[in-house]
Each structure stands twice: as structure tokens, then as C-alpha cells.
Amino acid sequence: DAGVTQSPTHLIKTRGQQVTLRCSPKSGHDTVSWYQQALGQGPQFIFQYYEEEERQRGNFPDRFSGHQYPNYSSELNVNALLLGDSALYLCASSLAAASPLNSPLHFGNGTRLTVT
Amino acid sequence: DQQVKQNSPSLSVQEGRISILNCDYTNSMFDYFLWYKKYPAEGPTFLISISSIKDKNEDGRFTVFLNKSAKHLSLHIVPSQPGDSAVYFCAASGSTSGTYKYIFGTGTRLKVLA
């Protein structure tokens, strides 16, 4: 049973560049959420995709955008990178029809993004 | 606006004793509460959950208590083992637009001493 997979594992970018992170959800899941975890902080909700649409969004600027494909995989795009975007980016999947009791978020191991 | 707070950044406990991790929240609309454990270089893994209509849920060595009037939940680990050393995040979840959104606390680093 494949869990949540993210790529790449690590990434180094320069200020002003653009980056795309990828995520494949756990088998059977249809909803993908993205989180940013800065050093020493908890995961901060960026947005959530279901049925190829952004369903909910956290307090992140428009530089952060995403996409979900028909096979439920997802991408996170960040434009005009800032030094403060350096963080661990976590993808998590779940089943929309189920409550958190029956289908809690399953996380990938994350992508470590460093902006220099 | 931090809706979910974990006020203790770290906790050290002797092996075999009880570990108690605390979490407070501000939004009374949350329906579910969860605890996750995170080891270095791994994503958070689900540990235990509780519905807002319950006040206790137990799973082996792990018990979560919910006090709705105080907007407080806690995770008890008994007995604590060295392998429990990790960062623990509490999360609160509510439904909007047909899907559940999870808000996480800042985490508590638990160290179980052998």
C-alpha cells in the first residue's frame, strides 16, 4: 500500500526563481493538502485540493498556487521565491467523504526547500 | 491568529513514567482533534484522535482527553518508552465546503530518558 510520496526530497533555489513540488497521495485518497513547516514551527496550512479544485486556502499570498490532476496527484508552485520561503513543504492526503476519525491526514516525508 | 497552541516546547520524562502533552484551542467550531508524532526527516504520522462529542479516547499506551469547556486537550502516554521520543503535534479539524481542514499547533518535543 503506497503511502504519500513527494518529490524532490531536497531543493535549492535562488531568490526570485520559481519552484514546483510534486505529490502523489496515498492509494485510495482523493484530497491533497499542502503545508509549510518552518524551523521550530508547526505545519501551516497552505491550501487543499479536491476534485481538481482549490477548496480551502490558508493565509498565504498568491505566489503560492497549486494544481490537482485527474489521478489525484498534486503540484505546489511558488513564484518569486523569497528567503522566507525556505522551509519543509509537506503534502498530506485524505478521503473527502470520510471524517478525520476514519480517514486522518497521511503525510509524506516532505520536500526541504532552501532559498539562497 | 494561532487557533491551536502548544505552550510547552519541550518535555523530558523518565522511561516508564507518564508523559502528558497539552494543547489549547480557541475555535469552538472544531469537530475533531488529533495527535501526530514526527521523527526527524519524516513526515508527521497519525497517533490518535477524538471527536468533540467525546471526552476520552484510548488506544494502547495512548489516551487523549478533551475538555470542551476549557478548550483544552491532552495526550497521556503510559508507560513512556525511549522510542516515544519525537515531536508531538496536536491538530484540530473542522469541515468547510465539504472537506476537512486541519490546523496544527507548534509542537512539543518529548524526550524519554532511559
Interface residues (C-beta under 8 A of the other chain):
Chain A: V4 T31 S33 Y35 G40 Q41 G42 P43 Q44 F45 Q48 Y50 R55 Q56 L90 A92 S94 A96 S99 P100 L101 P104 L105 H106 F107 G108 N109 G110
Chain B: V4 Q6 D31 Y32 L34 Y36 A41 E42 G43 P44 T45 F46 S49 S51 F89 A91 S93 T96 S97 G98 T99 Y100 K101 Y102 I103 F104 G105 T106 G107
